């Protein structure tokens, strides 16, 4: 006997594959894992801050360097990097829920960046079910957290980041995607593409400078 009250599947708000909940359990789990990893990745980035250093086997890329620090690593470790991404989303969630600003964040000037990263990541994980069920920008949230965690991991391990390619939407707009892109929205017409659909779009033609 069929349960007529069972909800019909619709596209997952993150990956666009059919799902009964708004966000697949697997997508939510991966998002939670990335949030949980960010405080540790933030700490480990300190070990690769000097030019020529990498994680993993400890091999160096060069004997000399023109700058005393790696700017790509510093960008993530400075206030506004990983900290800025997490606290901005925390503020956004609090505003949607009608909650007061976090005293932890309001005291940001006297809190270390690492404390801000830990506190915001903990808050977002604690409210992840609501974010996945209700937040109107859950896809944008998931994309930014995934990309930030992936970038930090690549810097820590010395792996090359995924190569991005530019594909063309039928409307004439272009999208930048990678092989693991869960989906992408055309900035020109707003069409949302799932993982498979985005990778099947034709390559955008190069324009002469």
N, C-alpha and C positions, 0 to 999 in steps of 0.2 A: 504494500500500500504506500503510495507516494505522499509525502508530507507537503501539502499545498502551501503551508506557511513558510517553508524553507526559502530563504532569500535567493534570488537569481544571481549568478556570478556577474561581475562587471569588471572592467579593467582595474588592476591594482594601481593606486595613485602614484606609485614610484616606478614600477617596471612595466605597466600596461598589460601584463598577462592576466587572464581571467582569475578572479579571486572573489570569494564570498565576503570576507572582511574588506574594509577600504584599503588596507595595506597587507600584503602577504606576511605571514609569520616569519618567513625566511628573510624578507626585506627588512622587517623590523629588527630581527635578530642581528643582521649584519650592521644595521645602523647603530644598534646598542653596542656592538663590539667596537665599532670605530670610536664612538663617544668614550667608551671605557679605556681605549688605548691612547687617546690624545694626551692626557696628563703624563703618562710614561714616555711617550714620544717627545713631548716638550722637554722633559729632563734629559733624555738621551741626545737631543740636538746640541746640548752644551758640549758634548764630547767631539762633535764634528764642526765646531764653530771656527777653529783655526783653518786657514787655507791649506789644502793638500791632505787634510784628514778625511777619512771615511770610516764608516762602521764596518761590521763584518770582520774581515781578516786583518784590518788595521793597515792595509797598504796605503801609501800616500800617492797622490796624483802628480805632485811636483816637488822639487827641492826648494824652490823659492816662489814667492807670491807677491804681487804688487800691493795687496791690502792686508792689514793685520787680522781681519775677520772675513768670513764668507758672508756676503750680503744676502744670499738666498736663505741661509740658515738664520741670520740675524733678523730678517723680515718676519720669520715665523715665531722667533723667540721674543721679539720686542713687543711692547704694549701696542695693541692694534693688530697683531699677527693672529696666532691661534687664539690668544686671549680675546682679541677684538671680535673675532667670528663667533666664539662661544657666548660671550656676554651680550652681544647684539641679539642673538637668537633668544637668550634668556629674557632679555628685556621685552622682546616681541611677544613671547609666550605669556609673560606676566601681564602685558597690556591686553592681550586677547582674553585672558581669564579675569581681568579686573582686579588683579592683585597689586599690592603695594610694591614699590621698588625694593630690591634686596638690600638690606643693610650691609651685606658683604660687598656688594658692588658699589654702593654709595661711598664706602670707605676705601675706594680703589687707590687713592693717592697714598694711603698708608699700608696697603696690602701689596705683597709682592705679585708680580705677574703670574708666577707659578700658583700661588694661592687662588688667584682669580680663575685660572684655567681649571683647577681642581673643583672649585666651588660651582662654576657654571656647568661643567660637564656632569657633575653629580645632580644638579637641578634638572638638566635636560633629560638625563636618564630616568630620573624619578617621575617625570611627566611625559615619557615617551609614548605611552598608550594613548593619552589624550592627543598628543601631537599627531600620531598616526591616524586616529579616528576623526579628529575635528579640525586640525590646523589647515587653513586654506592654501598654505604654501609648503605643504609637506614635501613635495617633490624637490623644490628649490632647497629646502633644508637638507634633505638627504643628499642631494648632489654636492652641496658645499661641504658638508661634513665628510663625505666619501673622498672628495678631491683633496681636502686639507689633510686628512689622515694618510692618503696615498702619497701625497707630496712629501710629508714628513717622513714616512717610512722609506721612500726612495733616497732621501738625503741621509738618513741614518745608516742604511745598508749600502749605499753607493750604487744602487740600481738606477738604470736610466728610466726616466718617466715614460709613460706610454706616448707614442707619437700621435699627435692630433692631425686629423685631416679635415678639409673643408668640403662639405657636400652641398648640393644645390636643391632647394625646395622648388616645386613647380611654379610657385609665385614669383620666383626670381631672387628670393632671399637666400642666405647661406647660413649653415650651421657648422660648428666645430665639434667633432666627435672623436672618440677613441674606440678601440675594439671592445672595451668593457662598458661603454656608455649604456646606462640602463634605459635611456630615452632622451629626447631632446625636443625643445619647442622652437619653432621658427620665429625669430624676433620680428620678421616683417609682417607675417599674416597671422601668427599665433597658432598655427597648426601643431598639434602635439604628435610626435612620432615615438613609437616604442623602440626597443632595442633593435629588433630585426628590421623594422621599417626604416629606421635612421641609417643603418648600415647599407641598406639597399638603394639609398638615394644616389644619384650620379655625382661624380666628383665635380666640384665647381671649376669653371674655366679660370685659368690665371689671367689676370688683367695686366696689361702693360703699364709700367710706372709712368 
